[in-house]
Amino acid sequence: MEKIMRGTISGLHGMWGSGLATLCFEDGTSVPCDNGTTVRAMDACFGGVIGEAHTINQDALIGKEIYWSYDEFGLVLGGFTPVDEASEELLEMVATQDA
């Protein structure tokens, strides 16, 4: 099982044509991710993330706290959950992984 981290988003930067993006956290961690999929998922969770002309509204993301993990290969973002939407099961997994 991949380790689940908790982080505060400091930005999401990507190129529309490349399909690649980088999710950045306040602690300096940067995680590569799929641009379109991540932006749509962030918009579904936080709203207002999709800006005009395929841009990312950073104000809708900065400061948001999420639990996240890498994919099964440990290379790119595998998934995330907003901290305030974490299930009891997820919180238990986070608590026991460092025990």
C-alpha positions, -999 to +999 in steps of 0.1 A: +000+000+000+013+035-009+019+058+020-008+085+025+005+120+030-012+151+042-004+184+026-015+220+021-017+230-016+005+259-027-003+256-064-011+235-094+009+243-125+005+226-159+005+231-197-028+225-214-012+210-245+013+187-227-012+169-205+012+172-176+009+192-144+027+195-110+008+197-077+028+217-053+026+217-015+037+243+012+064+219+025+081+221-009+069+187-022+060+187-059+040+158-074+036+152-111+001+145-122-022+143-152-033+179-160-069+175-172-079+148-148-064+165-117-079+199-126-114+184-131-111+164-098-099+195-079-128+215-094-153+188-083-139+189-047-133+226-042-152+244-070-140+273-091-107+256-101-114+257-138-107+292-151-114+309-184-097+295-215-085+263-199-066+280-170-063+270-134-077+294-108-050+291-082-071+311-056-095+282-055-067+257-045-041+275-025-044+267+012-066+236+007-055+206+027-057+171+012-046+136+019-028+122-011-007+093-023+014+083-053+002+058-078+011+021-075+045+028-092+053+057-069+057+081-098+027+104-101-004+114-081-025+084-075-054+101-057-064+126-031-092+134-006-099+168+009-091+166+047-125+177+057-141+149+036-119+121+049-137+089+059-132+072+092-115+044+072-090+068+056-082+085+089-076+050+105-053+041+076-033+074+081-031+068+119-019+032+116+006+037+088+030+056+111+025+035+142 
